[in-house]
Amino acid sequence: TRRSSDLITEAWKAAMKSGDTQRRDTLSTLRSAIKNVEIETKTPIGSLDDDAVQQVIEREGKKRRDAIEEYTKVNREDLAAREKVELDILAAYLPEQMSEAEVAAIVQAIIKESGASGMSAMGAVMKEALAKTAGRADGKLVSSIVRDALK
């Protein structure tokens, strides 16, 4: 199987050749973020494993989601739309996201299994829910579903 970082580099090169500047710039930013993690963790350049690359992509995606939210609040739909395009480009390199119903089912199973009740159990339930949904559900979504389930 091919490594995520290799696929990203190939897509970046293809975007440069085709003149797709938004895709090129988004993938270039992603490649820089991956390289920064390699430098921080003293990993040889180009040898970050797929799980670590996925975490970088998730972090970059979260930045875009937060920016979309902020731009929408101040009625800058033009900037929000640009961030949305970048998020869509990044999403192609992430595992398919879980639906709200799938996350809710996992949370309900955790609560039933552990017998958790009340907001005091939120930390323990969140820890397990985030572990089971890692990379496939936004943390804010998981948090709101856990909060609602424990009320």
Backbone as CSV, one residue per row, in Angstrom:
resi,resn,N_x,N_y,N_z,CA_x,CA_y,CA_z,C_x,C_y,C_z
1,THR,0.843,-1.199,0.000,0.000,0.000,0.000,0.879,1.250,0.000
2,ARG,0.332,2.297,-0.582,1.095,3.540,-0.689,0.858,4.390,0.537
3,ARG,1.876,5.092,0.944,1.784,5.929,2.140,1.009,7.208,1.851
4,SER,0.308,7.712,2.874,-0.485,8.937,2.740,0.360,10.100,2.257
5,SER,1.560,10.253,2.825,2.396,11.401,2.451,2.803,11.332,0.979
6,ASP,3.004,10.124,0.463,3.339,9.976,-0.962,2.152,10.371,-1.841
7,LEU,0.949,9.956,-1.439,-0.254,10.308,-2.197,-0.456,11.821,-2.216
8,ILE,-0.214,12.462,-1.074,-0.373,13.914,-0.977,0.630,14.608,-1.888
9,THR,1.873,14.141,-1.879,2.907,14.736,-2.732,2.552,14.565,-4.208
10,GLU,2.079,13.389,-4.591,1.689,13.155,-5.990,0.532,14.068,-6.395
11,ALA,-0.456,14.220,-5.507,-1.599,15.089,-5.805,-1.146,16.546,-5.912
12,TRP,-0.207,16.937,-5.077,0.345,18.297,-5.108,1.044,18.555,-6.447
13,LYS,1.855,17.591,-6.892,2.547,17.730,-8.179,1.543,17.822,-9.329
14,ALA,0.506,16.988,-9.277,-0.524,17.000,-10.326,-1.245,18.346,-10.342
15,ALA,-1.507,18.901,-9.158,-2.188,20.198,-9.077,-1.306,21.306,-9.662
16,MET,0.008,21.204,-9.442,0.924,22.202,-10.012,0.898,22.134,-11.537
17,LYS,0.925,20.909,-12.061,0.943,20.734,-13.522,-0.362,21.201,-14.158
18,SER,-1.496,20.949,-13.461,-2.797,21.292,-14.032,-3.166,22.761,-13.815
19,GLY,-2.425,23.455,-12.948,-2.735,24.860,-12.683,-3.851,25.060,-11.676
20,ASP,-4.205,24.017,-10.929,-5.247,24.110,-9.893,-4.611,24.739,-8.648
21,THR,-4.626,26.084,-8.606,-3.887,26.796,-7.563,-4.439,26.543,-6.161
22,GLN,-5.742,26.447,-6.015,-6.306,26.226,-4.669,-5.878,24.862,-4.124
23,ARG,-5.983,23.836,-4.957,-5.557,22.486,-4.532,-4.046,22.482,-4.251
24,ARG,-3.281,23.098,-5.134,-1.829,23.167,-4.951,-1.480,23.837,-3.623
25,ASP,-2.102,24.987,-3.347,-1.789,25.739,-2.133,-2.226,24.986,-0.875
26,THR,-3.391,24.352,-0.921,-3.884,23.597,0.229,-2.967,22.418,0.523
27,LEU,-2.589,21.680,-0.522,-1.711,20.527,-0.324,-0.303,20.964,0.072
28,SER,0.124,22.108,-0.398,1.427,22.637,-0.023,1.443,22.965,1.476
29,THR,0.376,23.586,1.954,0.247,23.891,3.381,0.243,22.602,4.201
30,LEU,-0.468,21.600,3.704,-0.527,20.305,4.394,0.854,19.655,4.428
31,ARG,1.568,19.696,3.321,2.921,19.114,3.277,3.843,19.822,4.273
32,SER,3.700,21.139,4.382,4.504,21.907,5.343,4.172,21.497,6.771
33,ALA,2.886,21.312,7.055,2.463,20.909,8.401,3.039,19.534,8.747
34,ILE,3.034,18.626,7.771,3.602,17.286,7.982,5.100,17.404,8.243
35,LYS,5.778,18.216,7.434,7.223,18.398,7.594,7.543,19.009,8.959
36,ASN,6.707,19.946,9.430,6.923,20.554,10.744,6.821,19.517,11.856
37,VAL,5.854,18.595,11.743,5.724,17.531,12.745,6.964,16.642,12.715
38,GLU,7.455,16.340,11.512,8.667,15.518,11.400,9.847,16.198,12.086
39,ILE,9.962,17.502,11.902,11.061,18.251,12.524,10.899,18.264,14.045
40,GLU,9.664,18.546,14.518,9.402,18.601,15.963,9.678,17.262,16.647
41,THR,9.311,16.175,15.970,9.467,14.849,16.583,10.795,14.195,16.216
42,LYS,11.639,14.946,15.513,12.951,14.445,15.078,12.832,13.145,14.269
43,THR,11.756,13.064,13.478,11.545,11.937,12.575,12.233,12.287,11.255
44,PRO,12.932,11.341,10.642,13.550,11.648,9.345,12.492,12.165,8.354
45,ILE,12.857,13.201,7.611,11.929,13.825,6.671,11.412,12.778,5.680
46,GLY,10.082,12.761,5.521,9.455,11.842,4.581,9.154,10.471,5.152
47,SER,9.370,10.279,6.469,9.137,8.935,7.010,8.094,8.913,8.125
48,LEU,7.258,9.944,8.218,6.186,9.959,9.208,5.174,8.869,8.847
49,ASP,4.736,8.084,9.838,3.809,6.991,9.528,2.400,7.525,9.225
50,ASP,1.574,6.667,8.620,0.247,7.079,8.160,-0.639,7.605,9.287
51,ASP,-0.561,6.994,10.481,-1.389,7.467,11.599,-1.042,8.900,11.969
52,ALA,0.242,9.198,12.014,0.685,10.555,12.347,0.271,11.540,11.252
53,VAL,0.369,11.119,9.997,-0.054,11.970,8.881,-1.553,12.237,8.982
54,GLN,-2.332,11.208,9.321,-3.778,11.382,9.488,-4.080,12.411,10.577
55,GLN,-3.325,12.373,11.669,-3.532,13.345,12.747,-3.253,14.764,12.272
56,VAL,-2.219,14.924,11.448,-1.905,16.250,10.899,-3.051,16.716,10.000
57,ILE,-3.562,15.824,9.153,-4.666,16.176,8.245,-5.900,16.554,9.064
58,GLU,-6.176,15.783,10.127,-7.327,16.099,10.990,-7.170,17.476,11.613
59,ARG,-5.968,17.781,12.085,-5.709,19.082,12.714,-5.909,20.207,11.700
60,GLU,-5.415,20.002,10.482,-5.596,21.010,9.431,-7.084,21.171,9.087
61,GLY,-7.808,20.050,9.062,-9.249,20.095,8.797,-9.988,20.864,9.880
62,LYS,-9.590,20.648,11.122,-10.209,21.346,12.247,-9.982,22.845,12.120
63,LYS,-8.789,23.233,11.707,-8.508,24.659,11.503,-9.484,25.242,10.483
64,ARG,-9.739,24.498,9.405,-10.656,24.979,8.367,-12.081,25.070,8.904
65,ARG,-12.528,24.032,9.655,-13.891,24.065,10.214,-14.059,25.254,11.155
66,ASP,-13.061,25.500,11.997,-13.127,26.640,12.920,-13.170,27.956,12.152
67,ALA,-12.361,28.055,11.100,-12.332,29.282,10.292,-13.677,29.501,9.604
68,ILE,-14.278,28.431,9.086,-15.589,28.542,8.433,-16.605,29.092,9.428
69,GLU,-16.581,28.554,10.638,-17.504,28.987,11.689,-17.309,30.481,11.996
70,GLU,-16.060,30.899,12.151,-15.767,32.300,12.478,-16.141,33.229,11.318
71,TYR,-15.802,32.856,10.095,-16.121,33.699,8.944,-17.637,33.814,8.760
72,THR,-18.359,32.738,9.028,-19.814,32.762,8.900,-20.421,33.710,9.935
73,LYS,-19.865,33.716,11.149,-20.363,34.605,12.215,-20.261,36.076,11.824
74,VAL,-19.214,36.429,11.078,-19.010,37.837,10.713,-19.431,38.119,9.260
75,ASN,-20.271,37.238,8.725,-20.839,37.412,7.382,-19.797,37.561,6.279
76,ARG,-18.727,36.783,6.364,-17.728,36.762,5.289,-17.855,35.431,4.544
77,GLU,-18.962,35.290,3.836,-19.247,34.048,3.129,-18.192,33.742,2.066
78,ASP,-17.581,34.790,1.494,-16.544,34.585,0.481,-15.355,33.828,1.083
79,LEU,-14.926,34.244,2.274,-13.795,33.579,2.926,-14.204,32.196,3.443
80,ALA,-15.433,32.086,3.941,-15.929,30.791,4.421,-15.972,29.789,3.270
81,ALA,-16.381,30.251,2.094,-16.467,29.365,0.921,-15.075,28.862,0.531
82,ARG,-14.069,29.739,0.618,-12.701,29.336,0.289,-12.205,28.268,1.271
83,GLU,-12.493,28.473,2.557,-12.093,27.494,3.574,-12.819,26.166,3.350
84,LYS,-14.069,26.234,2.905,-14.865,25.020,2.651,-14.225,24.209,1.524
85,VAL,-13.775,24.886,0.480,-13.107,24.195,-0.628,-11.845,23.505,-0.109
86,GLU,-11.068,24.211,0.728,-9.855,23.621,1.287,-10.190,22.417,2.154
87,LEU,-11.262,22.524,2.941,-11.689,21.410,3.793,-12.068,20.201,2.939
88,ASP,-12.756,20.444,1.823,-13.127,19.346,0.918,-11.887,18.672,0.330
89,ILE,-10.867,19.473,0.012,-9.618,18.918,-0.529,-8.968,18.026,0.526
90,LEU,-8.902,18.506,1.772,-8.294,17.733,2.857,-9.102,16.475,3.172
91,ALA,-10.431,16.578,3.091,-11.308,15.459,3.438,-11.039,14.233,2.564
92,ALA,-10.536,14.463,1.363,-10.235,13.346,0.461,-9.145,12.441,1.033
93,TYR,-8.355,12.956,1.971,-7.249,12.180,2.544,-7.560,11.663,3.944
94,LEU,-8.816,11.834,4.379,-9.236,11.355,5.699,-10.185,10.177,5.551
95,PRO,-10.275,9.334,6.595,-11.268,8.263,6.547,-12.670,8.886,6.492
96,GLU,-13.620,8.140,5.968,-14.987,8.645,5.883,-15.494,8.991,7.281
97,GLN,-16.146,10.154,7.391,-16.641,10.615,8.685,-17.922,9.873,9.080
98,MET,-18.050,9.644,10.390,-19.224,8.948,10.914,-20.398,9.921,10.973
99,SER,-21.600,9.372,10.862,-22.794,10.210,10.974,-23.087,10.459,12.455
100,GLU,-23.954,11.430,12.720,-24.358,11.716,14.102,-24.971,10.483,14.743
101,ALA,-25.779,9.746,13.974,-26.439,8.553,14.503,-25.418,7.479,14.886
102,GLU,-24.377,7.306,14.068,-23.345,6.312,14.380,-22.595,6.688,15.657
103,VAL,-22.271,7.978,15.800,-21.571,8.442,17.002,-22.478,8.255,18.219
104,ALA,-23.761,8.607,18.077,-24.712,8.474,19.185,-24.829,7.019,19.623
105,ALA,-24.830,6.087,18.668,-24.918,4.668,19.002,-23.692,4.216,19.795
106,ILE,-22.508,4.680,19.401,-21.279,4.334,20.120,-21.333,4.894,21.539
107,VAL,-21.763,6.156,21.661,-21.848,6.796,22.982,-22.839,6.053,23.874
108,GLN,-23.996,5.686,23.317,-24.998,4.953,24.104,-24.442,3.612,24.571
109,ALA,-23.708,2.929,23.691,-23.119,1.634,24.055,-22.101,1.805,25.178
110,ILE,-21.292,2.856,25.127,-20.296,3.116,26.168,-20.995,3.379,27.499
111,ILE,-22.040,4.205,27.467,-22.761,4.547,28.692,-23.422,3.301,29.281
112,LYS,-24.036,2.494,28.423,-24.707,1.273,28.884,-23.692,0.302,29.486
113,GLU,-22.564,0.120,28.790,-21.518,-0.801,29.220,-20.892,-0.383,30.553
114,SER,-20.643,0.925,30.701,-19.945,1.407,31.895,-20.885,1.793,33.024
115,GLY,-22.173,1.935,32.718,-23.132,2.344,33.736,-22.969,3.810,34.115
116,ALA,-22.337,4.586,33.251,-22.085,6.001,33.537,-23.395,6.771,33.591
117,SER,-23.440,7.732,34.522,-24.602,8.621,34.571,-24.164,9.953,35.157
118,GLY,-24.815,11.000,34.709,-24.499,12.334,35.204,-23.264,12.920,34.544
119,MET,-23.148,14.229,34.682,-22.051,14.950,34.038,-20.680,14.602,34.630
120,SER,-20.666,14.041,35.835,-19.383,13.675,36.448,-18.687,12.561,35.660
121,ALA,-19.447,11.823,34.876,-18.882,10.729,34.079,-18.452,11.187,32.687
122,MET,-18.637,12.465,32.388,-18.360,12.953,31.035,-16.921,12.669,30.592
123,GLY,-15.952,12.919,31.445,-14.548,12.719,31.084,-14.251,11.297,30.672
124,ALA,-14.723,10.345,31.460,-14.465,8.929,31.176,-15.152,8.501,29.882
125,VAL,-16.398,8.942,29.696,-17.146,8.580,28.488,-16.496,9.233,27.259
126,MET,-16.100,10.498,27.389,-15.446,11.202,26.269,-14.160,10.494,25.858
127,LYS,-13.358,10.094,26.842,-12.085,9.437,26.555,-12.315,8.190,25.700
128,GLU,-13.263,7.368,26.112,-13.539,6.132,25.380,-14.184,6.420,24.016
129,ALA,-15.104,7.399,23.985,-15.789,7.734,22.730,-14.799,8.283,21.708
130,LEU,-13.885,9.146,22.155,-12.887,9.695,21.224,-11.955,8.604,20.712
131,ALA,-11.643,7.637,21.564,-10.784,6.527,21.141,-11.489,5.686,20.065
132,LYS,-12.794,5.469,20.248,-13.537,4.627,19.299,-13.888,5.353,18.005
133,THR,-13.890,6.682,18.021,-14.254,7.436,16.819,-13.055,8.149,16.207
134,ALA,-11.865,7.865,16.702,-10.654,8.581,16.303,-10.548,8.782,14.797
135,GLY,-10.458,10.043,14.403,-10.274,10.374,12.999,-11.518,10.265,12.147
136,ARG,-12.605,9.764,12.737,-13.807,9.574,11.926,-14.978,10.414,12.409
137,ALA,-14.752,11.221,13.483,-15.805,12.109,13.972,-15.162,13.321,14.623
138,ASP,-15.770,14.477,14.428,-15.274,15.715,15.003,-15.469,15.689,16.521
139,GLY,-14.469,16.129,17.250,-14.518,16.131,18.712,-15.687,16.929,19.272
140,LYS,-16.026,18.053,18.603,-17.158,18.871,19.064,-18.464,18.088,18.969
141,LEU,-18.630,17.341,17.894,-19.830,16.529,17.717,-19.913,15.469,18.806
142,VAL,-18.804,14.769,19.044,-18.766,13.726,20.075,-19.104,14.336,21.431
143,SER,-18.515,15.476,21.731,-18.740,16.149,23.006,-20.213,16.508,23.200
144,SER,-20.837,17.073,22.172,-22.237,17.476,22.315,-23.152,16.259,22.472
145,ILE,-22.836,15.168,21.787,-23.654,13.955,21.909,-23.486,13.342,23.303
146,VAL,-22.259,13.309,23.811,-22.008,12.768,25.162,-22.733,13.627,26.188
147,ARG,-22.619,14.955,26.042,-23.273,15.884,26.986,-24.780,15.646,27.008
148,ASP,-25.382,15.530,25.829,-26.836,15.313,25.755,-27.221,13.971,26.373
149,ALA,-26.401,12.957,26.143,-26.711,11.606,26.637,-26.592,11.508,28.157
150,LEU,-25.730,12.315,28.743,-25.507,12.232,30.198,-26.377,13.172,31.012
151,LYS,-27.148,14.028,30.358,-28.010,14.973,31.087,-29.044,14.263,31.916
